[in-house]
Amino acid sequence: MAHRKEIQEQPQIVVGLDIGTTKIAIITGFQNNEGKIDVLGYGKGDSTGVQHGLIFNINKTVDGINVAKNTAISRSNQEFDSVFAGVAGRHINSMEFKHAITRRNGREEIIRQEEIDKMVEDLENISVRPGEKIITVIPQRFMIDSIRETTEPVGELGEVIVGYFQIITGNEFEIKKIIRCINDCDLLVNDIILEPIASSLVCLTQEEKQQGVVLVDIGGGTTDVVIYLDGNPVFTKVIPIGGSVITRDIANVCQIPEDLAEKLKVNYGTCVIEKSNKNNFITIPQFHEGAPKQISEPFLAEIIYSRVQIDILNQIQKAISESGYDRKVRAGVVLTGGGSSLRHLKELCQYTLQRNTRIGIPDIGFVNSIPSELKHPMFATSLGLLKHGIRKSECGEMEDEGEKKKGKKGRRSALDAESRGGAGQVRNGGGTACNGGGAVRNDGGTARNKKTSFLDNVKNFLDDLTEKTS
């Protein structure tokens, strides 16, 4: 009954949109009176226009967004016209940057939040390589008068503040494609946030972020690595390999369609060969009326293990070593994303990285009654985007009119600048301040839902396989 009362009071509805390589997900929700996030509706669409986190087909991506949008509206009985979206992909880069300011009367006047905001704003406007756009500037730590290091300088005294920041950039053209697809679905873009940062909002505890933790978000097209220390993200890395590559490996080796290969991976696959059933042989139908063939579970496990070990786990280990934070990660590794559901991946990761490892279920900050389907690592990013949007709303930045969507200091948002042909930055929720999130809209188009089919024998096999495992 309390839930119905909150809906009747018309709480502010926020929407998260995840345009992934294997799926497109939209989740709508609100924050209740107890400060917990409740989900109103959700929808999922096929993502046939995205590869390795990059949009290559606008029409197919728009189709998937519209399917997810209409399903979410139907489930929630709530219309919406704006979203908080994510960005990822192999075009993401990061670099460290140092910025110093000298304060007048620094020995007498305490450091204010506005001064830290100004340091962030200065870096948001620095020049980057042609074709790149700054996605976010994340404060790491501050040195005050060369004698004290802190992550929370506000309230202290000091004349010289030296700030160390992580600047994350992305390809401007790729970001514009995300905005265009969303606009073509008659939706505004409130803000764009780096996807693994969004996932961390719902998968990592504050204690883990303080102690030092590695979040590994394994999606369909990429594996994103983020290291947190002292409460802040201090390192990011995009590995251009995800779960879809494993599926393609199975398809190529076994000479079968990728849909069938995905079924084999999910239902019989493991990345630890010793854990496979050596007595189980899987029958695979063939095209052109050829005789079915069989493969053993250990053979399937060998295909999966090779890709997971060499191109994912070894690359994660390399990223951690190169980050400089190898010895400061005390809380271990948290795996999330759809690829983390691969059987025995947690055990193999723990063995390879020699760190405590757990699967990150995206439920931090949510009511216990959210749909069970969403309590799955594959929805970490979309739920994180929802949580990020609610946090932005708490900062008082969500206004009804587009021209009012500005940050605390009244500066024009980057997305708003984008709609006017400006060169602003797309912001992220990783910093210490609440930054403004503008809205962009172009002329929208209509979407059509397309379906593909396989030969009858493959369709029947897939149906049988689904029935046996349901």
C-alpha positions in Angstrom: 0.0 0.0 0.0 2.9 2.3 0.7 4.2 1.7 -2.8 0.8 2.8 -4.3 0.8 5.9 -2.1 4.2 7.0 -3.4 3.0 6.6 -7.0 -0.1 8.6 -6.3 2.1 11.4 -4.9 3.7 11.5 -8.4 7.4 11.1 -7.5 9.9 12.1 -10.1 10.3 9.4 -12.7 13.9 8.7 -13.9 14.9 6.5 -16.8 18.2 4.6 -17.4 19.1 3.4 -20.9 21.9 0.9 -21.6 22.7 0.4 -25.3 24.8 -2.7 -25.1 26.3 -5.0 -27.7 23.9 -7.9 -27.0 20.9 -6.1 -25.6 19.3 -2.7 -25.1 17.7 -2.2 -21.7 15.5 0.6 -20.3 14.6 0.8 -16.6 12.3 3.4 -15.1 12.0 4.1 -11.4 11.9 6.6 -8.5 13.3 7.1 -5.0 10.8 6.4 -2.3 10.4 8.2 1.1 12.9 5.9 2.7 15.6 6.8 0.2 15.5 3.5 -1.6 15.0 3.2 -5.4 12.0 1.4 -6.7 11.5 0.1 -10.2 8.3 1.0 -12.1 9.0 -0.7 -15.4 11.6 -2.2 -17.6 12.1 -3.3 -21.2 14.6 -5.1 -23.3 15.3 -5.0 -27.0 17.7 -6.8 -29.4 20.9 -4.9 -30.1 21.7 -5.9 -33.7 23.2 -2.6 -34.6 26.1 -2.5 -32.1 29.5 -4.2 -32.2 32.2 -4.0 -29.5 30.2 -1.3 -27.8 30.1 0.9 -31.0 26.9 1.7 -33.0 27.4 0.8 -36.6 23.7 0.7 -37.8 21.5 3.6 -36.7 18.2 2.1 -37.8 18.7 -1.2 -36.1 19.7 0.5 -32.9 16.7 2.7 -33.0 14.5 -0.3 -33.5 16.0 -1.9 -30.4 15.6 1.2 -28.3 11.9 1.6 -29.3 11.2 -2.0 -28.4 12.7 -1.5 -25.0 11.0 1.8 -24.6 7.5 0.6 -25.5 7.9 -2.5 -23.2 8.9 -0.3 -20.3 6.0 2.1 -20.8 3.6 -0.8 -21.0 4.8 -2.4 -17.8 4.9 0.9 -15.8 1.9 2.7 -17.3 4.2 5.7 -17.2 5.2 7.8 -20.3 8.7 9.4 -20.3 10.6 11.6 -22.7 14.1 11.7 -21.4 16.8 9.2 -20.4 20.2 8.9 -18.7 22.4 6.9 -21.1 25.7 5.2 -21.0 28.8 5.2 -23.2 31.5 2.6 -23.5 33.5 0.9 -26.3 37.1 0.6 -27.5 37.2 4.4 -28.2 37.3 5.2 -24.5 40.7 6.5 -23.2 41.9 7.9 -20.0 44.8 10.0 -18.8 46.1 11.6 -15.6 46.3 15.4 -15.3 47.6 17.7 -12.6 46.1 21.1 -12.0 47.2 23.7 -9.3 45.7 26.9 -8.0 47.0 29.5 -5.6 44.5 31.0 -3.1 44.5 34.5 -1.6 44.2 34.4 2.2 44.5 30.7 2.0 45.8 30.6 5.6 42.7 32.3 6.8 39.8 31.2 4.6 38.7 27.6 4.3 38.6 25.8 0.9 35.1 25.9 -0.6 33.4 23.4 -2.9 33.1 26.1 -5.5 36.8 26.2 -5.8 37.1 22.5 -6.4 34.2 22.7 -8.9 36.2 25.5 -10.8 39.3 23.2 -11.0 37.1 20.5 -12.5 35.5 23.0 -14.9 39.0 24.2 -16.0 40.0 20.7 -17.0 36.7 20.1 -18.8 37.6 22.8 -21.2 41.2 21.8 -22.0 42.1 20.9 -25.6 42.2 17.3 -26.5 43.1 15.5 -29.7 41.0 16.3 -32.8 37.9 14.1 -32.9 37.9 13.4 -29.2 35.5 14.7 -26.5 36.0 14.8 -22.8 33.4 12.5 -21.2 34.3 13.2 -17.5 36.9 14.7 -15.2 37.3 12.6 -12.0 39.1 14.1 -9.0 41.6 11.6 -7.5 43.4 13.4 -4.7 44.6 16.8 -3.6 47.9 18.1 -2.1 47.6 21.1 0.1 50.7 23.4 0.5 52.9 20.4 -0.3 52.4 19.0 3.2 49.1 17.2 3.3 47.4 14.9 0.9 43.6 14.3 1.0 40.6 13.3 -1.1 38.4 15.8 0.7 40.0 19.3 0.6 36.8 21.2 1.3 36.9 22.8 4.8 40.7 22.8 5.1 43.1 25.8 5.1 45.8 26.2 2.4 47.3 28.5 -0.1 48.3 26.2 -2.9 46.0 23.3 -3.9 47.4 20.7 -6.4 44.7 18.5 -7.7 45.3 15.1 -9.5 42.5 14.2 -11.9 41.6 11.4 -14.3 40.3 12.7 -17.6 38.3 10.2 -19.6 37.8 10.9 -23.3 35.8 9.3 -26.1 35.4 9.6 -29.9 33.1 12.6 -30.6 31.5 10.9 -33.6 30.6 7.8 -31.5 29.0 9.9 -28.8 27.0 11.8 -31.4 25.7 8.5 -32.7 24.4 7.6 -29.3 22.6 10.9 -29.0 21.1 10.6 -32.5 19.7 7.1 -31.9 18.1 8.3 -28.7 16.7 11.4 -30.3 15.3 9.3 -33.2 13.2 7.5 -30.6 11.6 10.9 -29.5 13.7 10.9 -26.3 15.9 13.6 -24.8 19.3 12.9 -23.4 19.6 14.2 -19.8 23.2 13.0 -19.3 25.7 10.5 -20.6 27.9 8.6 -18.1 30.7 6.1 -18.5 29.0 2.6 -18.3 31.4 0.9 -15.8 31.1 3.9 -13.5 27.3 3.4 -13.6 27.7 -0.3 -12.8 29.9 0.5 -9.8 27.0 2.5 -8.3 24.9 -0.6 -7.8 27.6 -3.3 -7.4 30.2 -1.9 -5.1 29.9 -1.1 -1.5 31.4 2.1 -0.1 33.8 0.0 2.1 35.1 -1.7 -1.0 35.7 1.6 -2.8 37.6 2.9 0.2 39.8 -0.2 0.6 40.6 -0.5 -3.1 38.6 -2.7 -5.5 38.6 -3.8 -9.1 35.3 -3.7 -10.9 35.3 -5.8 -14.1 32.2 -5.3 -16.3 32.1 -8.0 -18.9 29.7 -7.1 -21.6 29.0 -8.5 -25.0 31.5 -6.4 -26.9 34.0 -5.1 -24.3 35.4 -5.8 -20.8 35.6 -2.6 -18.8 38.0 -2.4 -15.8 37.7 0.3 -13.1 39.8 0.5 -10.0 38.5 2.4 -7.0 40.6 3.6 -4.1 39.7 6.0 -1.2 36.2 6.1 -2.5 37.0 7.4 -6.1 37.7 5.7 -9.4 41.4 6.1 -10.0 41.9 4.0 -13.2 39.9 2.8 -16.1 40.7 0.5 -19.0 38.6 -0.9 -21.9 39.5 -4.4 -23.2 37.9 -4.8 -26.6 36.8 -8.4 -26.0 33.6 -9.5 -24.4 31.2 -12.5 -24.2 30.2 -12.2 -27.9 33.7 -13.2 -29.0 33.4 -16.4 -27.1 30.1 -17.2 -28.8 31.7 -16.5 -32.2 34.6 -18.8 -31.4 32.1 -21.6 -30.6 30.2 -20.9 -33.8 33.3 -20.9 -36.0 34.9 -24.1 -34.5 31.6 -26.0 -34.5 30.4 -24.5 -37.8 27.0 -23.5 -36.4 24.9 -20.3 -36.2 25.8 -17.8 -33.4 22.3 -18.2 -31.8 22.9 -21.9 -31.4 26.5 -21.3 -30.2 25.1 -18.9 -27.5 22.7 -21.6 -26.3 25.5 -24.1 -26.0 27.7 -21.6 -24.1 24.9 -20.8 -21.6 23.5 -24.3 -21.1 26.7 -26.5 -21.3 29.6 -24.1 -21.2 32.2 -23.6 -18.5 35.6 -21.9 -18.6 37.2 -24.5 -16.3 37.8 -27.7 -18.4 38.1 -29.9 -15.2 34.5 -28.8 -14.2 33.0 -30.1 -17.5 31.2 -33.4 -17.8 33.4 -35.7 -19.8 30.7 -38.2 -20.2 28.2 -35.8 -21.8 28.1 -35.4 -25.6 26.0 -32.6 -27.2 24.3 -33.3 -30.5 24.4 -30.5 -33.0 22.2 -30.4 -36.1 23.8 -29.6 -39.4 22.7 -27.6 -42.4 21.8 -28.9 -45.8 20.3 -32.1 -44.3 23.7 -33.2 -43.1 24.0 -35.8 -40.4 24.1 -34.3 -36.9 27.4 -34.3 -35.1 28.4 -34.5 -31.5 30.9 -32.6 -29.3 31.9 -33.3 -25.8 31.5 -30.8 -22.9 35.3 -30.8 -22.4 35.8 -29.9 -26.0 33.4 -27.0 -25.6 35.1 -25.9 -22.4 38.5 -25.8 -24.2 37.1 -23.4 -26.7 35.7 -21.1 -24.0 38.8 -21.4 -21.7 41.2 -20.4 -24.4 39.5 -17.1 -25.1 38.6 -16.3 -21.4 42.1 -17.0 -20.1 44.2 -15.3 -22.8 42.1 -12.4 -24.0 40.1 -11.5 -20.9 41.7 -12.6 -17.6 45.3 -12.1 -18.7 44.4 -8.7 -20.0 42.7 -7.8 -16.8 45.8 -8.8 -14.9 48.0 -6.7 -17.2 45.7 -3.7 -16.7 45.9 -4.0 -12.9 49.7 -4.3 -13.0 50.0 -1.3 -15.4 47.7 0.9 -13.3 50.1 1.4 -10.5 47.5 0.4 -7.9 48.3 -3.4 -7.9 49.3 -3.5 -4.2 46.6 -1.1 -3.1 43.7 -3.3 -4.1 42.7 -4.9 -0.8 39.0 -5.6 -1.4 39.6 -7.9 -4.4 37.7 -8.1 -7.7 34.0 -7.8 -8.4 32.7 -9.3 -11.7 29.5 -8.0 -13.3 27.9 -7.6 -16.7 26.2 -10.4 -18.6 29.5 -12.2 -19.3 30.1 -12.7 -15.6 27.4 -15.3 -15.5 29.7 -17.8 -17.4 30.0 -20.9 -15.2 33.1 -21.1 -13.0 34.4 -17.7 -14.2 34.6 -16.5 -10.6 36.8 -19.4 -9.6 39.1 -19.0 -12.7 39.4 -15.3 -12.1 40.3 -15.8 -8.4 42.9 -18.4 -9.4 44.4 -16.2 -12.2 44.4 -12.9 -10.4 45.1 -14.4 -7.0 42.5 -12.1 -5.4 39.2 -12.6 -3.7 36.5 -12.5 -6.3 32.7 -12.2 -6.1 29.9 -11.7 -8.6 28.4 -8.2 -8.4 24.6 -8.3 -8.2 23.2 -4.9 -8.9 21.0 -4.3 -5.9 22.8 -1.7 -3.8 20.3 1.1 -2.9 17.2 -0.6 -4.3 14.1 -2.0 -2.5 14.1 -5.7 -2.1 10.9 -6.1 -4.2 12.4 -5.1 -7.6 11.7 -7.8 -10.3 13.9 -10.8 -9.8 14.9 -10.7 -13.5 16.7 -7.5 -12.8 18.8 -8.9 -10.0 21.2 -10.1 -12.6 24.7 -8.8 -13.5 23.5 -8.1 -17.1 21.3 -5.3 -15.8 24.1 -3.6 -13.7 24.7 -0.8 -16.2 21.0 0.1 -16.8 20.2 0.0 -13.0 23.3 2.1 -12.4 22.2 4.6 -14.9 18.8 4.8 -13.2 20.6 5.4 -9.8 22.9 8.0 -11.4 19.8 9.8 -12.8 18.2 9.9 -9.4 21.3 11.3 -7.8 21.4 14.0 -10.4 17.8 14.8 -9.6 18.7 15.2 -6.0 21.1 17.9 -7.0 18.2 19.9 -8.3 19.2 19.8 -11.9 16.2 18.2 -13.4 13.8 21.0 -14.6 10.9 20.8 -16.9 12.3 23.3 -19.4 15.4 22.4 -21.4 17.0 25.8 -20.9 16.9 25.3 -17.1 19.0 22.1 -17.1 22.2 23.5 -15.8 24.7 22.7 -13.0 24.8 24.3 -9.6 26.9 27.2 -10.8 24.6 27.9 -13.7 27.0 26.9 -16.5 25.5 25.5 -19.7 25.6 21.8 -20.0 27.7 20.0 -22.5 24.8 18.2 -24.2 23.0 21.5 -24.5 26.1 22.9 -26.1 26.1 19.9 -28.5 22.6 20.7 -29.6 23.8 24.2 -30.5 26.9 23.0 -32.4 29.2 23.7 -29.4 32.1 21.8 -28.3 31.2 21.1 -24.7 31.8 17.9 -22.8 29.5 15.0 -22.0 29.5 14.8 -18.2 29.8 11.9 -15.8 28.8 11.3 -12.2 32.2 10.3 -11.1 33.3 13.7 -9.8 32.8 15.4 -6.5 30.3 17.9 -7.8 26.9 17.6 -9.3 27.4 18.6 -12.9 24.6 19.8 -15.3 23.0 17.4 -17.8 21.5 19.1 -20.8 19.0 17.7 -23.3 19.4 17.2 -27.0 16.8 16.4 -29.6 16.8 16.0 -33.4 14.0 15.2 -35.7 13.0 11.6 -34.8 12.1 8.7 -37.1 9.9 5.7 -36.8 11.1 2.2 -35.9 10.3 -1.2 -37.3 10.8 -4.4 -35.5 12.6 -6.9 -37.7 12.9 -10.7 -36.9 15.2 -13.3 -38.4 14.8 -17.1 -38.6 17.0 -20.1 -39.0 16.4 -23.4 -40.8 13.7 -25.5 -39.4 16.0 -28.1 -37.9 18.0 -25.5 -36.0 14.8 -23.8 -34.8 13.4 -27.1 -33.5 16.7 -27.9 -31.8 16.8 -24.5 -30.0 13.2 -25.0 -28.9 13.9 -28.4 -27.5 17.0 -27.1 -25.8 15.1 -24.3 -24.2 12.4 -26.7 -22.9 14.9 -29.0 -21.4 16.7 -26.3 -19.5 13.7 -24.2 -18.4 
